[in-house]
Amino acid sequence: MAQRISRRDFCRLTGTLAAGTILAGCAQPTQAPAAPQPAAATAPTAAAAPASGATAAPADAAAAFKAKRFPGTKISFWTQSYGDSTVWQRDYLEAMAAEFKKESDVDIEFQIVPWANANQTWLTVAQGGAAPDGADMYWLYSNAAIGGGKYGPMQMDEYRNTLFADLWDRNVEGPMKDGIWQGKFYGPVWRGDIRPMLYRTDLLEAEGLKKGPDTWEEVTAMAKQLTKRDKDGNVTQWGFTFSNALPLQQMLPWLWQAGGEYMTADGKTATIDTPEMRQTLQWMFDLIHTHKVTPPDLMEKSFNADELFQAGKIAIMGQVSNNAGVTLERDFPQLTGKWDMQIPCKGAKTRASYFGAGYLAPLYGTKNPEAVARWIEFLTRDANMQKVIEYTGYVTPNKSVMASPYWTDRPWKKVAGDTMQYAHPSQHPSPAWTTMVANDAGAVIFDLFYNTLVKKNSIEDEIKTAQQRAQEAMDKIKLP
């Protein structure tokens, strides 16, 4: 059983949350394909997916479990706000609940949590505060560790073989790791924010290039070719920038592409002082300062990659939210035919895309875990997930939904679906990760990237410092 973390310790470790953390679970994206929505999700790192190897229960036993009824049972379910109005959302949820009641006899009482209150709500729940029977949540690793097996999200391994035996067949496996903590299945991931590459086709075509770069080597070569300067040496067009996201979000995936991680899978040991980190920082540094093809102010609050891209002053952005496609189509029709997306480039070792996710789970304290598990299974059926995604507009690990006309009626949408197979969880196993990646000076990972890539401090010295600081932060939290 995990050791509980005190509220005081957690608030101290995550004190920068109020100022805004980079984790996608609490971020609100600009748009969603169906309706602009807050994007959420914080994802775990490097957890095995036990359900992928689960042995399915006999078909008749699974069918009997799914047919079980719970007369007189009522469960509460909390979810964040999605859609243009809570009235519309409640009507939509109640319609699905009515359909579920026909097959289960379960009544569902909903509470819609505003995004502005969501972080505090789940922190309170994980500390033993008032909790629903089940919920749509994020930050599984942090909340499970805080709850210590007594509060917060409750694992569902006992229902894996009956209700969710085919879950990994119907969903892309990588994103589903966000619903797993220390090898235990807590619930299916249903939504997320995936990051494909975005580039200006008109600017590339002017140089005889038909598509974006596919490797780090091609990034460097194309960025050199695409960077333009006036007669005084001033840059009029940058070849490449890492992302259009918050400074830390745009930095994190490149270490993953080099084959590195920020900590071990158990959340106990920092892994910043590695050859992979050195290689990553050197490649990024060279793009900015040696080749001078990437804007040097990319980590400043005033930097706006989207505006530069829209103005034709950045040719390639390495990873952007899938919502960028909707924004460009809706707000910049003059750019129609002048941009495209593709899967992220392959780094020194692999491809990896930042992925923030939300998952569905029961919570400790529920008296009706079977009924909650049945409700979650109902929601995540292919046909029902299609309805949910068309309402909320998110990408989803569900293969059927991502292959549907809703997510394939535009070329860039197909790319978003293809990028899902390279999803890398953005949450990490230690709750200390939240403060380590706070999006401001003083946070361990921010300082590492800022000091090396902007201030041009010694990569070796900064790696040593970051390793020590990260380990100290992680050691303050005792994980099992």
Secondary structure as UniProt FT lines:
FT   HELIX           7..13
FT   HELIX           15..19
FT   HELIX           24..26
FT   HELIX           50..53
FT   HELIX           59..67
FT   TURN            71..72
FT   STRAND          73..80
FT   HELIX           86..104
FT   STRAND          106..113
FT   HELIX           115..126
FT   TURN            127..128
FT   STRAND          134..137
FT   HELIX           140..147
FT   TURN            148..150
FT   HELIX           157..159
FT   TURN            160..163
FT   TURN            165..166
FT   HELIX           167..170
FT   HELIX           173..176
FT   HELIX           177..179
FT   STRAND          180..181
FT   TURN            182..183
FT   STRAND          184..185
FT   STRAND          189..194
FT   STRAND          197..200
FT   HELIX           201..205
FT   TURN            206..208
FT   HELIX           216..226
FT   STRAND          228..229
FT   TURN            231..232
FT   STRAND          235..243
FT   HELIX           247..257
FT   TURN            258..259
FT   TURN            265..266
FT   HELIX           275..285
FT   HELIX           286..290
FT   TURN            296..299
FT   TURN            301..302
FT   HELIX           305..310
FT   TURN            311..312
FT   STRAND          314..319
FT   TURN            322..323
FT   HELIX           324..331
FT   HELIX           333..335
FT   TURN            336..337
FT   STRAND          339..342
FT   STRAND          353..363
FT   TURN            364..365
FT   HELIX           369..379
FT   HELIX           382..392
FT   HELIX           399..402
FT   HELIX           405..407
FT   HELIX           411..419
FT   HELIX           420..422
FT   STRAND          423..425
FT   TURN            431..432
FT   HELIX           433..436
FT   TURN            441..442
FT   HELIX           444..453
FT   HELIX           459..475
//
